[in-house]
Amino acid sequence: MAIGAQDYIDQMLVQKYSEIQVDNHEMRESVIPPEEVLNAMSYNSYNLRNYIGLSRRLSVACYGVNTKNAKYNASILS
């Protein structure tokens, strides 16, 4: 995969936008403190980890119940 303009339209767009300076980033302090964001991410990861653990336990329990209640039919191979 090559980098750069491949055809005439791309070359013209590159030429047009190469002259435009885009730097309108303003340094502002966030409304939400970083500690709150990190706490929310931490709670989310704990919830996901607990969900996965409970899901595995439930899967094992359901597998056990289904195995005990299974009725197998004897089939005769001919």
N, CA, C and O atoms as CSV, one atom per row, in Angstrom:
chain,resi,resn,atom,element,x,y,z
A,1,MET,N,N,0.850,-1.169,0.000
A,1,MET,CA,C,0.000,0.000,0.000
A,1,MET,C,C,0.893,1.228,0.000
A,1,MET,O,O,1.701,1.421,0.908
A,2,ALA,N,N,0.745,2.031,-0.993
A,2,ALA,CA,C,1.579,3.220,-1.133
A,2,ALA,C,C,0.984,4.383,-0.353
A,2,ALA,O,O,-0.223,4.461,-0.125
A,3,ILE,N,N,1.868,5.273,0.042
A,3,ILE,CA,C,1.438,6.465,0.760
A,3,ILE,C,C,1.508,7.629,-0.206
A,3,ILE,O,O,2.498,7.796,-0.917
A,4,GLY,N,N,0.454,8.435,-0.233
A,4,GLY,CA,C,0.442,9.605,-1.088
A,4,GLY,C,C,-0.693,9.556,-2.087
A,4,GLY,O,O,-1.448,8.586,-2.150
A,5,ALA,N,N,-0.800,10.613,-2.862
A,5,ALA,CA,C,-1.867,10.730,-3.849
A,5,ALA,C,C,-1.575,9.810,-5.024
A,5,ALA,O,O,-0.457,9.773,-5.537
A,6,GLN,N,N,-2.594,9.067,-5.445
A,6,GLN,CA,C,-2.420,8.101,-6.531
A,6,GLN,C,C,-2.938,8.620,-7.876
A,6,GLN,O,O,-2.371,8.300,-8.920
A,7,ASP,N,N,-3.991,9.403,-7.856
A,7,ASP,CA,C,-4.544,9.887,-9.118
A,7,ASP,C,C,-4.616,11.420,-9.108
A,7,ASP,O,O,-4.215,12.064,-8.139
A,8,TYR,N,N,-5.125,11.982,-10.184
A,8,TYR,CA,C,-5.133,13.432,-10.362
A,8,TYR,C,C,-5.996,14.138,-9.319
A,8,TYR,O,O,-5.616,15.190,-8.805
A,9,ILE,N,N,-7.160,13.559,-9.005
A,9,ILE,CA,C,-8.060,14.188,-8.028
A,9,ILE,C,C,-7.398,14.228,-6.652
A,9,ILE,O,O,-7.455,15.246,-5.962
A,10,ASP,N,N,-6.776,13.128,-6.258
A,10,ASP,CA,C,-6.083,13.104,-4.968
A,10,ASP,C,C,-4.940,14.115,-4.938
A,10,ASP,O,O,-4.728,14.777,-3.922
A,11,GLN,N,N,-4.219,14.237,-6.019
A,11,GLN,CA,C,-3.116,15.210,-6.073
A,11,GLN,C,C,-3.629,16.630,-5.920
A,11,GLN,O,O,-3.017,17.448,-5.233
A,12,MET,N,N,-4.747,16.922,-6.559
A,12,MET,CA,C,-5.324,18.262,-6.452
A,12,MET,C,C,-5.815,18.537,-5.029
A,12,MET,O,O,-5.639,19.640,-4.511
A,13,LEU,N,N,-6.432,17.530,-4.399
A,13,LEU,CA,C,-6.874,17.714,-3.019
A,13,LEU,C,C,-5.699,17.927,-2.080
A,13,LEU,O,O,-5.763,18.773,-1.187
A,14,VAL,N,N,-4.635,17.173,-2.271
A,14,VAL,CA,C,-3.441,17.349,-1.441
A,14,VAL,C,C,-2.877,18.742,-1.624
A,14,VAL,O,O,-2.497,19.398,-0.654
A,15,GLN,N,N,-2.822,19.191,-2.855
A,15,GLN,CA,C,-2.294,20.529,-3.123
A,15,GLN,C,C,-3.176,21.602,-2.492
A,15,GLN,O,O,-2.669,22.578,-1.940
A,16,LYS,N,N,-4.491,21.423,-2.573
A,16,LYS,CA,C,-5.413,22.412,-2.024
A,16,LYS,C,C,-5.303,22.492,-0.507
A,16,LYS,O,O,-5.208,23.581,0.060
A,17,TYR,N,N,-5.316,21.339,0.142
A,17,TYR,CA,C,-5.347,21.329,1.598
A,17,TYR,C,C,-3.960,21.445,2.244
A,17,TYR,O,O,-3.859,21.606,3.460
A,18,SER,N,N,-2.903,21.364,1.450
A,18,SER,CA,C,-1.564,21.533,2.022
A,18,SER,C,C,-1.307,22.985,2.412
A,18,SER,O,O,-0.450,23.264,3.251
A,19,GLU,N,N,-2.039,23.898,1.811
A,19,GLU,CA,C,-1.852,25.322,2.109
A,19,GLU,C,C,-2.677,25.778,3.305
A,19,GLU,O,O,-2.414,26.841,3.866
A,20,ILE,N,N,-3.655,25.000,3.697
A,20,ILE,CA,C,-4.535,25.378,4.801
A,20,ILE,C,C,-3.907,24.926,6.109
A,20,ILE,O,O,-3.487,23.777,6.248
A,21,GLN,N,N,-3.850,25.842,7.061
A,21,GLN,CA,C,-3.288,25.512,8.362
A,21,GLN,C,C,-4.436,25.259,9.328
A,21,GLN,O,O,-5.301,26.110,9.536
A,22,VAL,N,N,-4.420,24.084,9.902
A,22,VAL,CA,C,-5.478,23.706,10.831
A,22,VAL,C,C,-4.843,23.488,12.193
A,22,VAL,O,O,-4.163,22.490,12.431
A,23,ASP,N,N,-5.076,24.427,13.066
A,23,ASP,CA,C,-4.575,24.301,14.432
A,23,ASP,C,C,-5.497,25.108,15.337
A,23,ASP,O,O,-5.145,26.200,15.784
A,24,ASN,N,N,-6.663,24.568,15.599
A,24,ASN,CA,C,-7.612,25.283,16.431
A,24,ASN,C,C,-7.817,24.589,17.774
A,24,ASN,O,O,-8.871,24.721,18.396
A,25,HIS,N,N,-6.821,23.865,18.206
A,25,HIS,CA,C,-6.920,23.159,19.486
A,25,HIS,C,C,-6.784,24.146,20.633
A,25,HIS,O,O,-5.820,24.908,20.703
A,26,GLU,N,N,-7.741,24.123,21.512
A,26,GLU,CA,C,-7.693,24.991,22.680
A,26,GLU,C,C,-7.474,24.130,23.914
A,26,GLU,O,O,-8.173,23.140,24.132
A,27,MET,N,N,-6.521,24.512,24.695
A,27,MET,CA,C,-6.244,23.771,25.930
A,27,MET,C,C,-7.227,24.230,26.992
A,27,MET,O,O,-7.128,25.338,27.518
A,28,ARG,N,N,-8.171,23.364,27.294
A,28,ARG,CA,C,-9.139,23.650,28.339
A,28,ARG,C,C,-9.096,22.522,29.343
A,28,ARG,O,O,-8.757,21.382,29.024
A,29,GLU,N,N,-9.444,22.866,30.550
A,29,GLU,CA,C,-9.525,21.833,31.575
A,29,GLU,C,C,-10.847,21.099,31.410
A,29,GLU,O,O,-11.882,21.705,31.129
A,30,SER,N,N,-10.793,19.797,31.588
A,30,SER,CA,C,-11.989,18.978,31.407
A,30,SER,C,C,-12.991,19.267,32.514
A,30,SER,O,O,-12.618,19.599,33.639
A,31,VAL,N,N,-14.276,19.134,32.173
A,31,VAL,CA,C,-15.337,19.344,33.147
A,31,VAL,C,C,-15.358,18.201,34.154
A,31,VAL,O,O,-15.666,18.400,35.329
A,32,ILE,N,N,-15.027,16.998,33.679
A,32,ILE,CA,C,-15.025,15.818,34.544
A,32,ILE,C,C,-13.594,15.569,35.011
A,32,ILE,O,O,-12.677,15.483,34.194
A,33,PRO,N,N,-13.406,15.456,36.310
A,33,PRO,CA,C,-12.055,15.189,36.813
A,33,PRO,C,C,-11.564,13.803,36.376
A,33,PRO,O,O,-12.360,12.869,36.281
A,34,PRO,N,N,-10.282,13.666,36.115
A,34,PRO,CA,C,-9.741,12.381,35.663
A,34,PRO,C,C,-9.955,11.259,36.677
A,34,PRO,O,O,-10.111,10.100,36.291
A,35,GLU,N,N,-9.964,11.590,37.962
A,35,GLU,CA,C,-10.163,10.556,38.984
A,35,GLU,C,C,-11.540,9.904,38.843
A,35,GLU,O,O,-11.680,8.693,39.011
A,36,GLU,N,N,-12.553,10.719,38.532
A,36,GLU,CA,C,-13.902,10.164,38.356
A,36,GLU,C,C,-13.978,9.261,37.136
A,36,GLU,O,O,-14.655,8.233,37.157
A,37,VAL,N,N,-13.288,9.645,36.082
A,37,VAL,CA,C,-13.273,8.824,34.874
A,37,VAL,C,C,-12.589,7.489,35.169
A,37,VAL,O,O,-13.087,6.432,34.780
A,38,LEU,N,N,-11.462,7.540,35.849
A,38,LEU,CA,C,-10.748,6.307,36.181
A,38,LEU,C,C,-11.558,5.435,37.133
A,38,LEU,O,O,-11.548,4.211,37.001
A,39,ASN,N,N,-12.258,6.039,38.086
A,39,ASN,CA,C,-13.118,5.263,38.979
A,39,ASN,C,C,-14.251,4.593,38.212
A,39,ASN,O,O,-14.569,3.431,38.465
A,40,ALA,N,N,-14.855,5.309,37.285
A,40,ALA,CA,C,-15.931,4.720,36.480
A,40,ALA,C,C,-15.409,3.559,35.639
A,40,ALA,O,O,-16.077,2.533,35.514
A,41,MET,N,N,-14.225,3.714,35.066
A,41,MET,CA,C,-13.632,2.631,34.284
A,41,MET,C,C,-13.318,1.432,35.176
A,41,MET,O,O,-13.494,0.284,34.768
A,42,SER,N,N,-12.857,1.704,36.384
A,42,SER,CA,C,-12.560,0.626,37.323
A,42,SER,C,C,-13.821,-0.129,37.705
A,42,SER,O,O,-13.823,-1.360,37.731
A,43,TYR,N,N,-14.902,0.602,38.003
A,43,TYR,CA,C,-16.173,-0.057,38.343
A,43,TYR,C,C,-16.682,-0.889,37.180
A,43,TYR,O,O,-17.200,-1.990,37.368
A,44,ASN,N,N,-16.532,-0.357,35.987
A,44,ASN,CA,C,-16.971,-1.086,34.807
A,44,ASN,C,C,-16.182,-2.383,34.643
A,44,ASN,O,O,-16.761,-3.419,34.317
A,45,SER,N,N,-14.881,-2.339,34.864
A,45,SER,CA,C,-14.075,-3.554,34.724
A,45,SER,C,C,-14.412,-4.564,35.811
A,45,SER,O,O,-14.444,-5.766,35.545
A,46,TYR,N,N,-14.665,-4.098,37.031
A,46,TYR,CA,C,-15.080,-5.019,38.097
A,46,TYR,C,C,-16.412,-5.678,37.760
A,46,TYR,O,O,-16.582,-6.880,37.962
A,47,ASN,N,N,-17.359,-4.890,37.246
A,47,ASN,CA,C,-18.659,-5.443,36.873
A,47,ASN,C,C,-18.517,-6.487,35.770
A,47,ASN,O,O,-19.151,-7.541,35.829
A,48,LEU,N,N,-17.692,-6.204,34.768
A,48,LEU,CA,C,-17.501,-7.152,33.686
A,48,LEU,C,C,-16.847,-8.429,34.185
A,48,LEU,O,O,-17.232,-9.528,33.785
A,49,ARG,N,N,-15.858,-8.283,35.059
A,49,ARG,CA,C,-15.178,-9.467,35.601
A,49,ARG,C,C,-16.144,-10.314,36.421
A,49,ARG,O,O,-16.127,-11.541,36.318
A,50,ASN,N,N,-16.985,-9.678,37.234
A,50,ASN,CA,C,-17.985,-10.415,38.009
A,50,ASN,C,C,-19.012,-11.069,37.103
A,50,ASN,O,O,-19.433,-12.198,37.358
A,51,TYR,N,N,-19.424,-10.373,36.044
A,51,TYR,CA,C,-20.384,-10.936,35.104
A,51,TYR,C,C,-19.817,-12.189,34.443
A,51,TYR,O,O,-20.512,-13.198,34.322
A,52,ILE,N,N,-18.566,-12.127,34.020
A,52,ILE,CA,C,-17.944,-13.286,33.375
A,52,ILE,C,C,-17.845,-14.449,34.346
A,52,ILE,O,O,-18.118,-15.591,33.977
A,53,GLY,N,N,-17.456,-14.170,35.586
A,53,GLY,CA,C,-17.373,-15.233,36.592
A,53,GLY,C,C,-18.719,-15.868,36.867
A,53,GLY,O,O,-18.823,-17.093,36.929
A,54,LEU,N,N,-19.751,-15.056,37.034
A,54,LEU,CA,C,-21.091,-15.590,37.280
A,54,LEU,C,C,-21.625,-16.347,36.065
A,54,LEU,O,O,-22.308,-17.361,36.206
A,55,SER,N,N,-21.310,-15.850,34.884
A,55,SER,CA,C,-21.748,-16.519,33.664
A,55,SER,C,C,-21.120,-17.903,33.565
A,55,SER,O,O,-21.786,-18.862,33.175
A,56,ARG,N,N,-19.847,-18.011,33.913
A,56,ARG,CA,C,-19.187,-19.325,33.892
A,56,ARG,C,C,-19.809,-20.270,34.914
A,56,ARG,O,O,-20.058,-21.436,34.610
A,57,ARG,N,N,-20.061,-19.777,36.115
A,57,ARG,CA,C,-20.688,-20.620,37.144
A,57,ARG,C,C,-22.065,-21.092,36.699
A,57,ARG,O,O,-22.412,-22.262,36.864
A,58,LEU,N,N,-22.851,-20.173,36.133
A,58,LEU,CA,C,-24.184,-20.525,35.669
A,58,LEU,C,C,-24.112,-21.552,34.539
A,58,LEU,O,O,-24.925,-22.474,34.480
A,59,SER,N,N,-23.153,-21.391,33.656
A,59,SER,CA,C,-22.981,-22.339,32.556
A,59,SER,C,C,-22.649,-23.729,33.079
A,59,SER,O,O,-23.186,-24.721,32.585
A,60,VAL,N,N,-21.774,-23.813,34.072
A,60,VAL,CA,C,-21.417,-25.107,34.661
A,60,VAL,C,C,-22.623,-25.717,35.366
A,60,VAL,O,O,-22.874,-26.917,35.248
A,61,ALA,N,N,-23.370,-24.890,36.102
A,61,ALA,CA,C,-24.546,-25.398,36.817
A,61,ALA,C,C,-25.603,-25.899,35.832
A,61,ALA,O,O,-26.186,-26.963,36.043
A,62,CYS,N,N,-25.854,-25.153,34.771
A,62,CYS,CA,C,-26.847,-25.576,33.775
A,62,CYS,C,C,-26.393,-26.845,33.065
A,62,CYS,O,O,-27.203,-27.724,32.770
A,63,TYR,N,N,-25.108,-26.934,32.794
A,63,TYR,CA,C,-24.578,-28.140,32.152
A,63,TYR,C,C,-24.809,-29.349,33.052
A,63,TYR,O,O,-25.199,-30.415,32.576
A,64,GLY,N,N,-24.568,-29.184,34.359
A,64,GLY,CA,C,-24.793,-30.281,35.302
A,64,GLY,C,C,-26.253,-30.686,35.387
A,64,GLY,O,O,-26.565,-31.877,35.408
A,65,VAL,N,N,-27.144,-29.717,35.434
A,65,VAL,CA,C,-28.579,-30.014,35.507
A,65,VAL,C,C,-29.036,-30.717,34.233
A,65,VAL,O,O,-29.773,-31.701,34.297
A,66,ASN,N,N,-28.606,-30.223,33.090
A,66,ASN,CA,C,-28.996,-30.837,31.821
A,66,ASN,C,C,-28.435,-32.249,31.689
A,66,ASN,O,O,-29.092,-33.121,31.121
A,67,THR,N,N,-27.252,-32.481,32.197
A,67,THR,CA,C,-26.646,-33.811,32.130
A,67,THR,C,C,-27.409,-34.793,33.004
A,67,THR,O,O,-27.657,-35.925,32.589
A,68,LYS,N,N,-27.788,-34.376,34.211
A,68,LYS,CA,C,-28.522,-35.270,35.117
A,68,LYS,C,C,-29.915,-35.583,34.584
A,68,LYS,O,O,-30.416,-36.685,34.807
A,69,ASN,N,N,-30.543,-34.664,33.901
A,69,ASN,CA,C,-31.912,-34.858,33.414
A,69,ASN,C,C,-31.969,-35.437,31.992
A,69,ASN,O,O,-33.052,-35.658,31.451
A,70,ALA,N,N,-30.822,-35.673,31.407
A,70,ALA,CA,C,-30.813,-36.192,30.043
A,70,ALA,C,C,-31.290,-37.631,30.016
A,70,ALA,O,O,-30.946,-38.427,30.890
A,71,LYS,N,N,-32.065,-37.951,29.031
A,71,LYS,CA,C,-32.530,-39.330,28.846
A,71,LYS,C,C,-31.964,-39.801,27.529
A,71,LYS,O,O,-32.212,-39.226,26.469
A,72,TYR,N,N,-31.211,-40.845,27.631
A,72,TYR,CA,C,-30.536,-41.359,26.458
A,72,TYR,C,C,-31.348,-42.522,25.894
A,72,TYR,O,O,-31.805,-43.381,26.650
A,73,ASN,N,N,-31.527,-42.557,24.614
A,73,ASN,CA,C,-32.228,-43.632,23.942
A,73,ASN,C,C,-31.192,-44.588,23.369
A,73,ASN,O,O,-30.223,-44.173,22.732
A,74,ALA,N,N,-31.412,-45.849,23.604
A,74,ALA,CA,C,-30.510,-46.841,23.036
A,74,ALA,C,C,-30.868,-47.010,21.575
A,74,ALA,O,O,-32.025,-47.255,21.233
A,75,SER,N,N,-29.897,-46.881,20.739
A,75,SER,CA,C,-30.140,-47.063,19.329
A,75,SER,C,C,-29.413,-48.328,18.860
A,75,SER,O,O,-28.306,-48.634,19.304
A,76,ILE,N,N,-30.039,-49.015,17.996
A,76,ILE,CA,C,-29.450,-50.239,17.477
A,76,ILE,C,C,-28.808,-49.904,16.133
A,76,ILE,O,O,-29.451,-49.421,15.200
A,77,LEU,N,N,-27.547,-50.176,16.084
A,77,LEU,CA,C,-26.834,-49.935,14.827
A,77,LEU,C,C,-26.998,-51.156,13.935
A,77,LEU,O,O,-26.774,-52.286,14.368
A,78,SER,N,N,-27.382,-50.927,12.710
A,78,SER,CA,C,-27.541,-52.078,11.833
A,78,SER,C,C,-26.469,-52.125,10.789
A,78,SER,O,O,-26.452,-53.037,9.962
